[in-house]
Amino acid sequence: PEHFKYATEKGVHSFLEKPICVDAEGYRTVMAAAKQAKAKGLCVLTGTQRHHQRAYVESFKRIQQGMIGEITGGNVYWNQPMLWYRSREKGWSDMEWMLRDWVNWKWLSGDHIVEQHVHNIDVFNWFFGYKQPISATAFGSRQRRVTGDQYDNFSVDFEYENGVHVHSMSRQIDGCDTNISEFIHGTKGTWESGPMVSGACVIKDLDGNVLWSYDLEAEKTEHQQNDPYTLEHVNWISSIRNNTPFVQAEETALSNMCGIMGRESAYTGKTITWEQMTASPLSYAPVKLELGPMDMSAYTVPVPGTGK
């Protein structure tokens, strides 16, 4: 958030890799900077590359056209083996170790529900029109994580308006099944992405008959570039060169805040509302951002139900 704020003040276009914020203070900083970026006519892209993956873009178009009817709920998943970590080496200060092992500390990564699972949460929010959820009720735990102060599994029930619920599931534990996908159901049918984000998106009616599926073979012959990680930068640079400003930060911040809500609900064991979370003074950033010793007693694994 601070880098984005600074770049925007200088009138610079930004690419913000997810997660673009890890706490409530960072969320508000991003939202304020996004408004300033819009006023300055800047191009701000985030690392939610599904927005540039052709199968997802075509799926979005068809859902907007009403192919599955009104969205009534969904399930989003990012379950995989344990992510990487860095064991502490001789000579590393507390801060240096945390920076090198950043993906395992919540003040740096936001926990994996924010750092990684934000992709899947964002897909639902995108297709649903980026409506703010009402609340999050979650649980999670730490079973086998090696370093850091965060969990290795989460299960969240997000409640949206008109009784729409989304089940969010994320896990980073070795030896367990992998599932990286999304499923959305509507009044007329369902949409789902392929396993491991293969791009094999499918729309079915309520009886399970396939109404549409994305043609991956045609994609290979019709386009020279199909890598969404490349396409997001192609589209960003093209917008800068063509002077067609856009700011994606607010949408991604909303999805980040969903992850933050789910995380804090799991950490505390409490249902947390959107209003509570966005108004919260929560900030995980250390008081001093400098290499050297830190008070490591402040970095403990949350225990729900304790009030801490």
Buried (B, 14 or more C-beta within 10 A) or exposed (E): BEEBBEBBEEEBBBBBEBBBBBBBBBBBBBBBBBBBBBEBEBBBBBBBBBBBBBBBBBBBEBBEEEBBBEBBBBBBBBBBEBBEEBEBEEEBBBBBBBBBBBBBBBBBBBBBBBBBBBBBBBBBBBBBEBEEBBBBBBBBBBEEBEBBBBBBBBBBBBBBEEEBBBBBBBBBBEEBEEBBBBBBBBEBBBBBBBEEBEBBBBBBBEEEEEBBBBBBEEBEEEEEEBEBEEBBBEBBBEBBEEEEBBBBBBBBBBBBBBBBBBBBBBBBBBBBBBEBBBEBEBBBBBEEEEEEEBEEEEBEEBEBEEEE
